[in-house]
Amino acid sequence: MSRTHIIFDLETAALPYDGFDETQREYLVRGAQTDEEKRKKIEEMALSPLTSQIVCVGLIIISENEDCELRDEFRGAFVTDNSLPDGEFQQINSTDNSTKIYRCNERSAIMRFWGALDKYKNAHLISFNGRNFDSPFIMLRSALLRLHPSRNLMEGTRYNYKYHTDLIDELTFYERSSYGPMKRYNFDFYTKAFGITSPKSGGVDGSKVGELYANGQLTEIAEYCLRDVQATWELYCVWAEYLKFT
C-alpha cells in the first residue's frame, strides 16, 4: 500500500519578556529567589506556546509506493520573519544552495504546515518527542494566531494514537523512566548511539536558537532544524527495520 511520510520538527524562541504586562511578568518569574533563578525561568519561556513563538518549521515529505520505493516530495524549512505580511514567502539561500528555505511570518509558516497535512491526508507523521512537544505546541500557537488546524495532532490516547510515530515513545516502549533500559535520552544521544550524524554536528543546538533568532541568523536556524528532521528520518528507518512489528 502506498503512503506518505511527513517528518517534522519545530524550533521555538521566547517572546520578549518586556512585552508582557506587569502581572504576567510577575507570574512568569514567581518563586525565583535569585537573579539566576529568574533568568532560568525566563529561558523556560521558549518551551510554552503562550510565551514563545515558532521560529522555524522543518519538513521532509516522502512518498512510498507499493514496492517500498521512496521519493522526496518536499524537503525544506519555513523560518520566521514577522516583518513580512501574511502569505509572503521569500526564498533564501542555504549554505550549500540545495536546501529550500523560505522566510515568512510565523502565521504563514504554520499555515504551510497545515496545508501540507491537508494535501497529504492521513499521512504518516514521524517525529522525535513530537507528541509531547511539537504537536501540542503548534496546535496552541495556531489557536493563538486564530488558525484552525487541518488535523487533530493530539487525537487518541497516551499509549495509542494513529498515523504518528513518535520515536521517543517507541524507543522507550511508552514508558517515562529516568533510569534503566527504558530511560529517556535526548535526541543527540540517540543519534550518536545509533550511528547517525547528530544535528548538533553543525555547531548549533536548541539552546542557541533564541540567540540566533535575536541576531537574525535565520539560515543557521533553518539548516539546524532540517538536520534535526533528516536525523529523525534516519532514526525512524533504523527503528522500522529492527524494532517495528506491525
N, C-alpha and C positions, 0 to 999 in steps of 0.2 A: 504494500500500500504506500502510495506517495504521501509525503507530508513536508511541512516546512518547519524549520527550527529558527527561532529568534533568540539569539544570545544578547543579553543586555546588561548594562551597568550604568549607574549614576555617579556623578561627583557633585558634592554639595559644599556650600560655603556659608558661613553665618552672615545674617543681615547685620548692618551696623547697630551696635549696642545703643548708641545715642539716638537711634531712630525710634526707639520705643519710649513710651511715656514714663513718667516718674514711677507710677505704681507697678508697671510692667518691669522696669529695671530693678526695682526693689525685689520683686518676686523672683526674677532670674538669678539673683545672687544671694537670696535668702539663706541664712545659715553659714555663709562664709565668714570666717573669723580673721583671716589674714588676706593680704593682697594676693598671695599665691593661690589661696583657695578661691578668691574672687576671679582671678584670671582663668583658673581651670573651669569654673562654671561658665564663664563667657565663651571659652573654647568649645564647650559641650553644646553650645547653641547650634553648631553646624550639624548636629545629629537629629534635630527636630524640624519638621516641615513648618512649624509655626514660627520658628526663629531663624530659619535659613532658607536658602533657595537652591534650586538645581542649577549648577553652572555648566554641566555637560551631560548629554545623553549619548552613550556609545551603543551602536547596534551592529550586529552581523546577522544577516538573514541568509539562510542556506536552505535550498530545496533538495529533497531526497526522493528519487524516483523508485519504482518498484524493484529495480535491480540494485538498490542501495547506492546508486551513483549520486554524488554530491555536486551542487553547483551554487556558487555565490550569486545571490540576488542583489545584495547590498552590503556594503562594508564602509562605515563612516561614523562621524560624530557631529552633533549639533552643540555648539558651545555658546554660552550666554553673553550677549552684549545688549543690555537693556536700553541702550541709546537708539536702537533700531525699532521701527514700528512693527506691529503685528503683521505677520505674513511676509516680511522681507528677509531673504536669505542671501548672504554674501559668502561665496566660496573663498577660502583662504588656503594658501599653500602649506602643505605638510613638509617636514624636513626632507623626506625622500621623494616628494612630488607625486606620490602614488596613492596617498590616502585622501579620501573625501572628507573635508572638514568644512562645515558651514557655520557661519556666525549669524545669530538671530537672537531675539529676546527670549526670555525663559518661557513665556506663554507659547510662542511659536514652536520651540523645541519640544514641549510637551505635546502640542497638537500633532507634530510629526510622529511622535511615539505612538499616540493613539491611532493615528492614520495608518501606520504600519500594521498594528494589531487588527484594525478593521479590514484592511486589504487582505491580510492572510488570516482569515477567520479560523478559529480552532488550531492556530499554530502552536507548536510545542515550544514553550518558553524554557530557557536554560539560564541559570544564574548561580552566583555564589552568595548566599545569605539574602537573596532577593525576596524570599518570602517573609523574612523578618525585618528587612530594611527597605530595599528599593521599591518593592510593591506598595506597601502602605504609604511610603513617603510620596511617591508620585501621585497616588490617588488623593491624598490630602492636599498636596500642592495644587492639584487640578481643581479641587473644590474651592480653595482659597482664591484661585485665579478665575473662578466661575467657568470652568471647563468640565464637561461631562465625560468620564472615561468611556471608551468603547468596549471595555471588558472589565469585569469584576475580578481583579487580580487576587482578591482575598477570599474568593469562594471556597467552599469545602471546610475541612477541619484541620486542626494542628497536625494530624497524622495521615490525612487523606485529602489530597487536593489534585484535581485533574489538570492535564495539559501543562504542567510546570515541573521541571526537575530542579530543585534547589540542592546544589551539591553539598552544602554544609549539613543538610538533613540526611542525605543519602550516606555520606561518609562517616556520620556518627550514628547511623541507624536510628535516627529520630530521637536520640537522647540528648540531654543538655548537661553533660558531665564535665567537671573540671579536672578529672584525672582518669587514668585507666585507658583501655583501648578505644573508648568512645569519647575521649577528651576532644574538645573543640579547639583547633588551632586556627591561626589567622591564615589568610589566603597565601601570603608569601611563603609560609612554612609548608603548606600543602603542595604548592607548585614545585618547590625545591625537593621535597621528599619524593615526588613522582617524576622527577627529572624533566620538568617543564621550566622554560625560561620565566623567571619571576617578572611581573610587571614593574617591580622596583629596580630592575636592572638598568633602567634608563636614568636613575638618579632621582626619581620622583616617587613619593608615596602619598597616601591620602592625607597625612598630617600637613603636607605642604601645599595642598590645593588652595586653601584660603589665602595664603600669602601670594601664590602665583596669580590668583584671580585679582587680588588687590593691585598687583603690579602689571596687570593687563597681559599676562603671558598665556593667552588663550590657546595657542598652538600646543604648548607644552602640556596643558591640561588635557586637551583632546587626544593627544598621542598617548599619554599615560592611560587615559580611560580606555582607549582602544587596545592597548597592551593587556589591560585587565580582561577585556572581552575575549580577545584571542586566547589568553591563557585559560579562561573559563571553558571555552570550547575544547581546548586540548585536554583539560582535566576531565571534562564530560566524556570525551572519546575513550579515555582510559577506563573510567567507571563503567561505561556502557559495554565495553568489551569484556571486562573481568568481574564485574560485581552486579550487573543487571540480570535479573532472572525472569522478568516478564516484559 
